[in-house]
């Protein structure tokens, strides 16, 4: 069974030596913009800590040719992000939980829209 969500934590800046505090195992993660609440990344993962550490959150410097073929950054500043995690017993359970959470989010969004 899926555990509860962790509290929101500031996304660490790799340049300052920050580390992600997340399960080294299956679960679900959510990254959002601190000020707007806009969801930047969400999903299940076999290793939540690894998935969060691999997110491309800000662009590096490089040639314009390299930027054409590189994945675009999610946001310009890492300090604008926060994340939370939810551990699961297996990757299948994490996928099921993520699917259920997306369904709940979509239902809440539809309920807010004027009909």
C-alpha distance (Angstrom), angle and dihedral (degrees) to the residues before:
residue distance angle dihedral
X1 . . .
X2 3.80 . .
X3 3.80 116.7 .
X4 3.79 122.9 -134.9
X5 3.80 124.6 -82.4
X6 3.79 118.4 -84.4
X7 3.78 118.2 -124.1
X8 3.81 118.0 -85.8
X9 3.81 112.5 -85.9
X10 3.80 129.7 -169.7
X11 3.79 112.1 -103.7
X12 3.82 106.8 -110.3
X13 3.78 122.8 -118.2
X14 3.81 108.2 -127.3
X15 3.81 91.0 -153.0
X16 3.79 91.5 62.0
X17 3.80 93.1 46.5
X18 3.82 97.7 -104.6
X19 3.78 119.7 157.9
X20 3.79 133.4 -151.1
X21 3.81 114.3 -113.2
X22 3.79 102.6 -148.4
X23 3.81 140.9 123.9
X24 3.79 115.7 -75.7
X25 3.76 88.0 -141.6
X26 3.81 141.8 48.3
X27 3.77 122.8 -32.4
X28 3.78 147.3 103.6
X29 3.81 127.5 -77.9
X30 3.78 134.5 -164.8
X31 3.81 126.7 -167.6
X32 3.79 120.3 -170.5
X33 3.77 139.9 176.1
X34 3.80 107.6 -99.6
X35 3.81 98.8 -138.5
X36 3.81 101.7 36.1
X37 3.81 101.3 30.1
X38 3.82 89.0 -133.5
X39 3.81 110.4 156.3
X40 3.80 109.3 -118.6
X41 3.81 99.3 177.8
X42 3.79 135.1 3.2
X43 3.77 133.9 166.6
X44 3.77 152.4 105.3
X45 3.79 121.2 -78.5
X46 3.78 138.9 -175.5
X47 3.82 87.5 -137.0
X48 3.81 112.3 23.7
X49 3.81 95.4 -170.2
X50 3.80 91.5 52.9
X51 3.81 93.1 46.0
X52 3.81 91.3 52.5
X53 3.79 93.3 45.7
X54 3.82 91.1 51.4
X55 3.81 95.0 53.6
X56 3.78 111.6 116.2
X57 3.78 99.9 -132.7
X58 3.78 103.6 161.0
X59 3.75 133.9 21.7
X60 3.75 124.0 -109.5
X61 3.75 127.6 -145.1
X62 3.78 117.2 -89.6
X63 3.74 145.2 128.7
X64 3.77 119.9 -58.2
X65 3.82 88.7 -118.2
X66 3.82 91.1 56.8
X67 3.82 91.1 47.8
X68 3.82 89.9 58.1
X69 3.80 91.7 64.8
X70 3.78 100.4 32.4
X71 3.77 123.6 96.4
X72 3.80 109.3 -100.5
X73 3.81 116.9 -112.3
X74 3.80 119.8 -103.0
X75 3.82 94.3 -134.2
X76 3.76 137.1 -6.3
X77 3.83 98.3 -120.1
X78 3.79 127.5 40.1
X79 3.81 90.1 -154.8
X80 3.83 87.7 68.9
X81 3.82 91.9 65.6
X82 3.77 137.6 81.6
X83 3.80 130.8 -179.8
X84 3.76 142.5 -163.3
X85 3.78 132.4 -167.5
X86 3.76 139.5 -155.1
X87 3.81 119.3 -157.4
X88 3.81 122.1 -138.4
X89 3.79 134.8 -168.9
X90 3.81 94.4 -123.2
X91 3.78 141.4 5.4
X92 3.82 89.9 -107.9
X93 3.80 89.8 54.7
X94 3.82 90.3 48.6
X95 3.83 90.6 52.2
X96 3.80 91.4 49.2
X97 3.80 91.8 48.3
X98 3.82 92.2 48.4
X99 3.80 90.8 49.7
X100 3.81 91.1 49.5
X101 3.81 92.4 47.2
X102 3.81 91.2 50.4
X103 3.79 89.6 50.7
X104 3.81 91.0 51.4
X105 3.80 91.0 48.0
X106 3.81 92.3 49.9
X107 3.81 91.7 48.2
X108 3.81 90.9 51.3
X109 3.83 90.9 47.6
X110 3.81 92.5 51.2
X111 3.82 90.8 48.2
X112 3.83 89.7 56.1
X113 3.79 94.5 53.1
X114 3.78 115.5 95.0
X115 3.75 109.6 -113.4
